[in-house]
């Protein structure tokens, strides 16, 4: 199964972002983007790729330990940016980014110790939430300008999630991945 560790923003944060994205979707050029679904919005901590079913209990236990060593911290979604000349449009993150990066490092370490190799290799964690994608380089200037002023509500992060991603297999154009939370260990506050 295809797995990743993530932070899932609460409903009020998703609602604020959803309202912003609805306005951005009406801008010139926005129709060239494939907009991600609100149900799948998340802040990736570590991507594990395909994981054998018998490795999931060990990975889950290691993530539970990582969560137990983490104290709650504050975040907010803010601004916007792009990767790959418009191939991915995202909103950024503000707040206790040091705590978020520490949690991402713990999630990566949990994967390595569980024998789950990250297929992309280690990259510096760049917190973001992807709102749209394009198959090729796309001019997203108006969308970037609109997202630049976005300021979502703050929230306290109190857990992490292990999520399964089921990729589309039907061949139907526009079909999106489906996400299912496998585990959601709470923080223990040990710091």
C-alpha beads as a LAMMPS data file, in Angstrom:
LAMMPS data file: protein, C-alpha beads

191 atoms
190 bonds

1 atom types
1 bond types

-500.0 500.0 xlo xhi
-500.0 500.0 ylo yhi
-500.0 500.0 zlo zhi

Masses

1 110.0

Atoms # bond

1 1 1 0.000 0.000 0.000
2 1 1 1.144 3.581 -0.707
3 1 1 1.627 5.484 2.572
4 1 1 2.688 8.865 3.898
5 1 1 2.802 10.647 7.269
6 1 1 0.984 13.959 7.455
7 1 1 -0.660 16.705 9.478
8 1 1 -4.376 17.037 8.739
9 1 1 -5.710 20.586 9.242
10 1 1 -9.023 20.873 11.135
11 1 1 -12.349 21.637 9.477
12 1 1 -12.365 25.410 10.152
13 1 1 -8.933 25.748 8.513
14 1 1 -10.046 23.710 5.500
15 1 1 -13.216 25.805 5.183
16 1 1 -11.205 29.052 5.083
17 1 1 -8.848 27.657 2.452
18 1 1 -11.782 26.256 0.465
19 1 1 -13.347 29.728 0.272
20 1 1 -10.047 31.207 -0.933
21 1 1 -9.504 28.470 -3.518
22 1 1 -13.071 28.910 -4.837
23 1 1 -12.237 32.547 -5.644
24 1 1 -8.856 31.646 -7.183
25 1 1 -10.453 29.008 -9.429
26 1 1 -12.348 31.784 -11.213
27 1 1 -9.200 33.675 -12.252
28 1 1 -7.758 33.738 -15.790
29 1 1 -5.724 30.607 -16.508
30 1 1 -7.064 28.679 -13.515
31 1 1 -8.958 26.353 -15.858
32 1 1 -5.604 24.901 -17.011
33 1 1 -5.004 23.506 -13.521
34 1 1 -6.319 20.303 -11.933
35 1 1 -7.588 21.411 -8.535
36 1 1 -7.059 19.048 -5.632
37 1 1 -10.041 17.978 -3.563
38 1 1 -10.585 19.411 -0.102
39 1 1 -10.983 15.887 1.309
40 1 1 -7.357 15.193 0.380
41 1 1 -5.729 18.384 1.683
42 1 1 -2.831 17.672 4.002
43 1 1 0.694 18.757 5.007
44 1 1 3.040 15.903 4.098
45 1 1 5.678 15.076 6.702
46 1 1 7.229 12.000 5.059
47 1 1 6.349 9.998 1.936
48 1 1 7.011 6.263 2.221
49 1 1 5.794 5.017 -1.155
50 1 1 4.728 1.390 -1.482
51 1 1 4.895 -0.331 1.904
52 1 1 4.391 -4.060 2.434
53 1 1 1.432 -4.839 4.675
54 1 1 3.590 -6.665 7.209
55 1 1 5.700 -3.485 7.698
56 1 1 2.715 -1.283 8.621
57 1 1 2.455 -2.325 12.317
58 1 1 6.142 -1.497 12.944
59 1 1 5.852 1.821 11.064
60 1 1 2.685 2.686 13.004
61 1 1 4.338 1.885 16.345
62 1 1 7.337 4.040 15.471
63 1 1 5.066 6.930 14.456
64 1 1 3.177 6.536 17.734
65 1 1 6.489 6.913 19.601
66 1 1 7.383 9.963 17.502
67 1 1 3.990 11.519 18.299
68 1 1 4.402 10.738 22.000
69 1 1 7.700 12.708 22.024
70 1 1 6.035 15.744 20.395
71 1 1 4.344 18.638 22.179
72 1 1 1.352 20.387 20.544
73 1 1 2.284 23.416 18.428
74 1 1 0.549 26.197 16.479
75 1 1 0.316 26.501 12.689
76 1 1 -1.648 28.482 10.105
77 1 1 -1.934 28.321 6.326
78 1 1 -0.575 31.511 4.755
79 1 1 0.277 32.862 1.315
80 1 1 1.040 30.783 -1.736
81 1 1 3.695 29.571 -4.106
82 1 1 4.481 27.215 -6.925
83 1 1 6.789 24.357 -7.776
84 1 1 8.003 23.486 -11.262
85 1 1 6.921 26.663 -13.068
86 1 1 3.262 26.209 -12.292
87 1 1 3.141 22.411 -12.139
88 1 1 2.035 22.651 -8.508
89 1 1 0.259 25.568 -6.826
90 1 1 0.250 25.577 -3.028
91 1 1 -0.481 27.531 0.102
92 1 1 2.283 27.940 2.617
93 1 1 2.490 27.445 6.357
94 1 1 3.371 29.809 9.200
95 1 1 3.659 29.347 12.937
96 1 1 6.018 27.007 14.776
97 1 1 7.873 25.756 11.704
98 1 1 10.752 24.441 13.834
99 1 1 8.333 22.061 15.589
100 1 1 6.827 21.038 12.232
101 1 1 10.277 20.304 10.774
102 1 1 11.203 18.319 13.888
103 1 1 8.028 16.267 13.480
104 1 1 8.828 15.707 9.785
105 1 1 12.303 14.502 10.756
106 1 1 10.804 12.123 13.309
107 1 1 8.377 10.772 10.683
108 1 1 11.234 10.237 8.206
109 1 1 13.293 8.507 10.904
110 1 1 10.339 6.264 11.817
111 1 1 10.173 5.161 8.180
112 1 1 13.885 4.419 7.944
113 1 1 13.859 2.461 11.212
114 1 1 10.850 0.468 10.065
115 1 1 12.772 -0.448 6.897
116 1 1 10.646 1.756 4.675
117 1 1 12.952 3.537 2.246
118 1 1 11.784 6.864 0.899
119 1 1 11.810 6.503 -2.886
120 1 1 12.692 10.159 -3.454
121 1 1 15.541 10.200 -0.954
122 1 1 15.935 12.794 1.777
123 1 1 14.861 16.355 0.944
124 1 1 14.690 19.374 3.204
125 1 1 11.133 19.615 4.476
126 1 1 9.281 22.509 2.813
127 1 1 5.863 22.796 4.448
128 1 1 3.015 23.398 2.026
129 1 1 -0.456 22.212 1.084
130 1 1 -0.971 21.569 -2.645
131 1 1 -4.194 23.062 -4.033
132 1 1 -3.677 22.483 -7.790
133 1 1 -1.452 20.693 -10.291
134 1 1 -0.713 20.893 -14.003
135 1 1 0.815 18.316 -16.336
136 1 1 3.228 20.872 -17.813
137 1 1 4.634 24.298 -16.987
138 1 1 1.711 26.702 -16.641
139 1 1 1.487 30.433 -16.039
140 1 1 -0.143 30.806 -12.631
141 1 1 0.615 34.484 -11.996
142 1 1 -2.955 35.620 -11.202
143 1 1 -3.474 32.600 -8.922
144 1 1 -0.198 33.253 -7.091
145 1 1 -1.080 36.915 -6.612
146 1 1 -4.464 35.973 -5.140
147 1 1 -3.025 33.330 -2.796
148 1 1 -0.245 35.654 -1.674
149 1 1 -2.626 37.527 0.620
150 1 1 -4.301 34.445 2.059
151 1 1 -4.228 34.160 5.859
152 1 1 -6.037 31.189 7.333
153 1 1 -6.934 30.744 10.997
154 1 1 -4.333 29.444 13.446
155 1 1 -4.786 26.015 14.981
156 1 1 -3.008 23.772 17.444
157 1 1 -1.569 20.594 15.925
158 1 1 -2.161 17.745 18.380
159 1 1 -1.510 14.625 16.293
160 1 1 -0.047 13.227 13.108
161 1 1 -1.652 10.827 10.675
162 1 1 -0.499 7.821 8.669
163 1 1 -2.478 7.961 5.442
164 1 1 -2.986 5.458 2.643
165 1 1 -3.182 6.835 -0.880
166 1 1 -5.035 4.736 -3.447
167 1 1 -4.170 5.929 -6.934
168 1 1 -6.833 5.985 -9.666
169 1 1 -7.018 2.765 -11.656
170 1 1 -10.186 3.152 -13.694
171 1 1 -8.630 5.253 -16.442
172 1 1 -11.484 7.745 -16.163
173 1 1 -10.120 11.249 -16.905
174 1 1 -10.117 13.494 -13.857
175 1 1 -10.290 10.679 -11.316
176 1 1 -8.314 11.577 -8.181
177 1 1 -6.422 9.551 -5.584
178 1 1 -8.440 8.408 -2.584
179 1 1 -7.039 8.900 0.904
180 1 1 -7.768 6.843 4.005
181 1 1 -6.328 7.466 7.463
182 1 1 -4.668 4.289 8.750
183 1 1 -3.562 5.648 12.153
184 1 1 -3.731 9.001 13.939
185 1 1 -1.523 8.951 17.040
186 1 1 -1.932 11.910 19.419
187 1 1 0.973 13.946 20.709
188 1 1 2.179 13.095 24.177
189 1 1 3.596 16.514 24.932
190 1 1 6.996 15.235 26.019
191 1 1 8.784 17.704 23.699

Bonds

1 1 1 2
2 1 2 3
3 1 3 4
4 1 4 5
5 1 5 6
6 1 6 7
7 1 7 8
8 1 8 9
9 1 9 10
10 1 10 11
11 1 11 12
12 1 12 13
13 1 13 14
14 1 14 15
15 1 15 16
16 1 16 17
17 1 17 18
18 1 18 19
19 1 19 20
20 1 20 21
21 1 21 22
22 1 22 23
23 1 23 24
24 1 24 25
25 1 25 26
26 1 26 27
27 1 27 28
28 1 28 29
29 1 29 30
30 1 30 31
31 1 31 32
32 1 32 33
33 1 33 34
34 1 34 35
35 1 35 36
36 1 36 37
37 1 37 38
38 1 38 39
39 1 39 40
40 1 40 41
41 1 41 42
42 1 42 43
43 1 43 44
44 1 44 45
45 1 45 46
46 1 46 47
47 1 47 48
48 1 48 49
49 1 49 50
50 1 50 51
51 1 51 52
52 1 52 53
53 1 53 54
54 1 54 55
55 1 55 56
56 1 56 57
57 1 57 58
58 1 58 59
59 1 59 60
60 1 60 61
61 1 61 62
62 1 62 63
63 1 63 64
64 1 64 65
65 1 65 66
66 1 66 67
67 1 67 68
68 1 68 69
69 1 69 70
70 1 70 71
71 1 71 72
72 1 72 73
73 1 73 74
74 1 74 75
75 1 75 76
76 1 76 77
77 1 77 78
78 1 78 79
79 1 79 80
80 1 80 81
81 1 81 82
82 1 82 83
83 1 83 84
84 1 84 85
85 1 85 86
86 1 86 87
87 1 87 88
88 1 88 89
89 1 89 90
90 1 90 91
91 1 91 92
92 1 92 93
93 1 93 94
94 1 94 95
95 1 95 96
96 1 96 97
97 1 97 98
98 1 98 99
99 1 99 100
100 1 100 101
101 1 101 102
102 1 102 103
103 1 103 104
104 1 104 105
105 1 105 106
106 1 106 107
107 1 107 108
108 1 108 109
109 1 109 110
110 1 110 111
111 1 111 112
112 1 112 113
113 1 113 114
114 1 114 115
115 1 115 116
116 1 116 117
117 1 117 118
118 1 118 119
119 1 119 120
120 1 120 121
121 1 121 122
122 1 122 123
123 1 123 124
124 1 124 125
125 1 125 126
126 1 126 127
127 1 127 128
128 1 128 129
129 1 129 130
130 1 130 131
131 1 131 132
132 1 132 133
133 1 133 134
134 1 134 135
135 1 135 136
136 1 136 137
137 1 137 138
138 1 138 139
139 1 139 140
140 1 140 141
141 1 141 142
142 1 142 143
143 1 143 144
144 1 144 145
145 1 145 146
146 1 146 147
147 1 147 148
148 1 148 149
149 1 149 150
150 1 150 151
151 1 151 152
152 1 152 153
153 1 153 154
154 1 154 155
155 1 155 156
156 1 156 157
157 1 157 158
158 1 158 159
159 1 159 160
160 1 160 161
161 1 161 162
162 1 162 163
163 1 163 164
164 1 164 165
165 1 165 166
166 1 166 167
167 1 167 168
168 1 168 169
169 1 169 170
170 1 170 171
171 1 171 172
172 1 172 173
173 1 173 174
174 1 174 175
175 1 175 176
176 1 176 177
177 1 177 178
178 1 178 179
179 1 179 180
180 1 180 181
181 1 181 182
182 1 182 183
183 1 183 184
184 1 184 185
185 1 185 186
186 1 186 187
187 1 187 188
188 1 188 189
189 1 189 190
190 1 190 191
